[in-house]
Amino acid sequence: MDALSEVLETFRLKSAVYFRSDFSAPWGMEIPKGPYAQFHMVVRGQCLVKMKNEAPIKLFAGDIIVFPFGTSHWLADAEESDKENGMKVVQSIWDGQSLFRGNEISTTLVCGHFEFDRDSNHPFVKSLPEMIHITDMERKEFAMLDTVSNLLIQEASVEKSGSNVVVNRLAEVLFIHTVRAFMNQEQKETSYLSALRDEKISKALKLIHAYPEKSWSLETLAGESGMSRTLFANRFRDMVGETPLNYITEWRMLKAKELLKSSNEPIEMIAEKVGYTSEASFNRVFKKRVNETP
């Protein structure tokens, strides 16, 4: 499994699609800051989106916008349009009484959210921006993103047996491909996303993720990556934002948290799976890093 897949698997990515709905002008909805990453896809027409203290951005059919940290924002057909509370809009659509019904459709949207552990100190989370905007042109440059987007739109437009499950699973795939497209957009050479693109550092990340139980050293990881110890240590720190050994510890704690939540295995066995032969030493590190006992 590649490094990004391991991270997303460990974060237990989930999604929910709220609606695919037609809006007639004037319309607007205010989305307060929330616990989930919000996303919107423009299926038809156009609209404006705006975060606080930022200029409005015009979205066109085919555009995808994601707010990884649930940042408050609004969407509307025009800046001066009244904005209804987002949950009120969602509820009205679920009740079959959309607040923005009319004879002339100005915009069609698919809206929902992604769930992952945003409280994690993992460098992947730190590398995400407040907003990811993938234009229709950029989307079409990525065949899989374009395919998944179109499948999601089609599945969300009709009610069939199991369609709700299919739509939500497609939304999870949409998030992954949106992140991939953003990685291609991003020009920074020193970020976790750049590390995932780097052939040698991503190889080290893949090994750490796949085998957290191994006694990794700088020398071993540098050798596996085909680099000198010093060059590897410096490049890893510059790209990932922390030293290789600190990253290993943080990854082990992240995997341990996942295992503690999802399995009934004894702590001693979980400790061994993440590289600790002593339950006592595992407990000490876990308490220090997670601020609570296993």
Solvent accessible surface area in square Angstrom, and as a share of the most:
residue,aa,sasa,rsa
1,M,127,0.57
2,D,69,0.36
3,A,5,0.04
4,L,13,0.07
5,S,36,0.23
6,E,23,0.10
7,V,0,0.00
8,L,8,0.04
9,E,105,0.47
10,T,9,0.05
11,F,10,0.04
12,R,127,0.46
13,L,23,0.11
14,K,113,0.48
15,S,11,0.07
16,A,29,0.22
17,V,23,0.13
18,Y,45,0.17
19,F,14,0.06
20,R,82,0.30
21,S,12,0.08
22,D,62,0.32
23,F,0,0.00
24,S,11,0.07
25,A,56,0.44
26,P,106,0.67
27,W,2,0.01
28,G,0,0.00
29,M,3,0.01
30,E,74,0.33
31,I,18,0.09
32,P,71,0.45
33,K,138,0.58
34,G,17,0.16
35,P,101,0.64
36,Y,76,0.29
37,A,0,0.00
38,Q,19,0.09
39,F,0,0.00
40,H,3,0.01
41,M,1,0.00
42,V,2,0.01
43,V,33,0.19
44,R,125,0.46
45,G,33,0.31
46,Q,79,0.35
47,C,2,0.01
48,L,33,0.16
49,V,0,0.00
50,K,44,0.19
51,M,25,0.11
52,K,156,0.66
53,N,135,0.69
54,E,93,0.42
55,A,77,0.60
56,P,46,0.29
57,I,54,0.27
58,K,98,0.41
59,L,0,0.00
60,F,102,0.43
61,A,46,0.36
62,G,8,0.08
63,D,5,0.03
64,I,0,0.00
65,I,0,0.00
66,V,1,0.00
67,F,0,0.00
68,P,0,0.00
69,F,43,0.18
70,G,0,0.00
71,T,24,0.14
72,S,39,0.25
73,H,4,0.02
74,W,30,0.10
75,L,0,0.00
76,A,0,0.00
77,D,41,0.21
78,A,25,0.19
79,E,90,0.40
80,E,147,0.66
81,S,12,0.08
82,D,124,0.64
83,K,57,0.24
84,E,59,0.26
85,N,75,0.39
86,G,4,0.03
87,M,113,0.50
88,K,110,0.47
89,V,0,0.00
90,V,8,0.05
91,Q,85,0.38
92,S,13,0.08
93,I,31,0.16
94,W,141,0.50
95,D,89,0.46
96,G,52,0.50
97,Q,101,0.45
98,S,16,0.11
99,L,74,0.37
100,F,16,0.07
101,R,157,0.57
102,G,46,0.44
103,N,160,0.82
104,E,147,0.66
105,I,62,0.31
106,S,39,0.25
107,T,0,0.00
108,T,2,0.01
109,L,0,0.00
110,V,0,0.00
111,C,3,0.02
112,G,0,0.00
113,H,15,0.07
114,F,0,0.00
115,E,45,0.20
116,F,21,0.09
117,D,43,0.22
118,R,51,0.19
119,D,134,0.70
120,S,15,0.10
121,N,106,0.55
122,H,8,0.04
123,P,7,0.04
124,F,0,0.00
125,V,5,0.03
126,K,132,0.56
127,S,23,0.15
128,L,9,0.04
129,P,39,0.25
130,E,86,0.38
131,M,41,0.18
132,I,2,0.01
133,H,42,0.19
134,I,0,0.00
135,T,45,0.26
136,D,35,0.18
137,M,150,0.67
138,E,51,0.23
139,R,13,0.05
140,K,123,0.52
141,E,118,0.53
142,F,56,0.23
143,A,78,0.60
144,M,108,0.48
145,L,0,0.00
146,D,30,0.16
147,T,64,0.37
148,V,6,0.03
149,S,0,0.00
150,N,56,0.29
151,L,84,0.42
152,L,0,0.00
153,I,25,0.13
154,Q,113,0.50
155,E,42,0.19
156,A,27,0.21
157,S,55,0.35
158,V,72,0.41
159,E,175,0.79
160,K,135,0.57
161,S,122,0.79
162,G,47,0.45
163,S,15,0.10
164,N,103,0.53
165,V,88,0.50
166,V,66,0.38
167,V,10,0.06
168,N,23,0.12
169,R,133,0.49
170,L,29,0.14
171,A,0,0.00
172,E,30,0.13
173,V,55,0.32
174,L,0,0.00
175,F,1,0.00
176,I,49,0.25
177,H,18,0.08
178,T,1,0.00
179,V,0,0.00
180,R,112,0.41
181,A,0,0.00
182,F,24,0.10
183,M,22,0.10
184,N,91,0.47
185,Q,60,0.26
186,E,22,0.10
187,Q,143,0.64
188,K,129,0.55
189,E,121,0.54
190,T,87,0.50
191,S,15,0.09
192,Y,3,0.01
193,L,0,0.00
194,S,4,0.02
195,A,0,0.00
196,L,23,0.11
197,R,98,0.36
198,D,25,0.13
199,E,148,0.66
200,K,81,0.34
201,I,0,0.00
202,S,23,0.15
203,K,98,0.42
204,A,0,0.00
205,L,0,0.00
206,K,92,0.39
207,L,33,0.16
208,I,1,0.00
209,H,3,0.01
210,A,45,0.35
211,Y,95,0.36
212,P,11,0.07
213,E,80,0.36
214,K,96,0.41
215,S,111,0.71
216,W,26,0.09
217,S,39,0.25
218,L,25,0.12
219,E,101,0.45
220,T,62,0.36
221,L,0,0.00
222,A,3,0.02
223,G,55,0.53
224,E,76,0.34
225,S,6,0.04
226,G,56,0.54
227,M,20,0.09
228,S,66,0.43
229,R,119,0.43
230,T,87,0.51
231,L,92,0.46
232,F,0,0.00
233,A,19,0.14
234,N,59,0.30
235,R,75,0.27
236,F,0,0.00
237,R,108,0.39
238,D,74,0.38
239,M,24,0.11
240,V,7,0.04
241,G,61,0.59
242,E,26,0.12
243,T,66,0.39
244,P,3,0.02
245,L,92,0.46
246,N,49,0.25
247,Y,1,0.00
248,I,5,0.03
249,T,23,0.13
250,E,50,0.22
251,W,0,0.00
252,R,31,0.11
253,M,4,0.02
254,L,19,0.09
255,K,35,0.15
256,A,0,0.00
257,K,53,0.23
258,E,25,0.11
259,L,37,0.18
260,L,47,0.24
261,K,158,0.67
262,S,61,0.39
263,S,37,0.24
264,N,159,0.82
265,E,51,0.23
266,P,81,0.51
267,I,56,0.29
268,E,99,0.44
269,M,87,0.39
270,I,1,0.01
271,A,1,0.01
272,E,92,0.41
273,K,87,0.37
274,V,1,0.00
275,G,24,0.23
276,Y,28,0.11
277,T,141,0.82
278,S,48,0.31
279,E,68,0.31
280,A,55,0.43
281,S,28,0.18
282,F,0,0.00
283,N,50,0.26
284,R,162,0.59
285,V,39,0.22
286,F,7,0.03
287,K,98,0.41
288,K,163,0.69
289,R,80,0.29
290,V,32,0.18
291,N,125,0.64
292,E,105,0.47
293,T,93,0.54
294,P,45,0.28
